[in-house]
Structure formats: structure tokens, C-alpha cells
Amino acid sequence: MTAKAALGPGRLEVVRTGEAAALGAALVAGVAGGVYGSVATALADASPFDRVTAPAGIRARYDAEYLDHWLPAVITRLRQTGGA
């Protein structure tokens, strides 16, 4: 989860359940079926969650790898194949 937080916006809220996908589907169905008035209300009824934040050093390393290695490689490949 720390790696996901480092790659994303910086903080994740992870529901404490072994079946997160099923819980998410049930909450969305509850909103669609009118059990909950909104997604926010459904989430308030969900299992407790943990906040996961990546340390700044890890986030900086992922950002550097992305900018210095991954992004240039993708741009080069797209240019070679005519995709850019």
C-alpha cells in the first residue's frame, strides 16, 4: 500500500476487509438502489479504514524514476512506432 500511495496522490484510504471489491460493489449497488443517498453516505457505513501515506523520500524516488527513465522510454517508443 505504501508503494501505491507513493505512485498516486500521496494518501490512500484502505478499507479493513478481506473482500474490498465485494464491499465496494455492494456499496455502489446500495447507492444505485436508493439504500444510500450518496457515495459519501455509503462510505460512512463501510468498514473502518486505514490511511496510508508514503514517506516523502519514497515519493521523491518514484517521481525521479518516472521522469528520468520511464517517461523518456515511453516517448522514445511512441516516436519509433509513430504513436506520437
C-alpha positions, 0 to 999 in steps of 0.5 A: 500500500505504501508503494501505491500511495507513493505512485498516486496522490500521496494518501490512500484510504484502505478499507479493513476487509478481506473482500474490498471489491465485494464491499465496494460493489455492494456499496455502489449497488446500495447507492444505485438502489436508493439504500444510500443517498450518496457515495459519501453516505455509503462510505460512512457505513463501510468498514473502518479504514486505514490511511496510508501515506508514503514517506516523502523520500519514497515519493521523491524516488518514484517521481525521479524514476518516472521522469528520468527513465520511464517517461523518456522510454515511453516517448522514445517508443511512441516516436519509433512506432509513430504513436506520437 
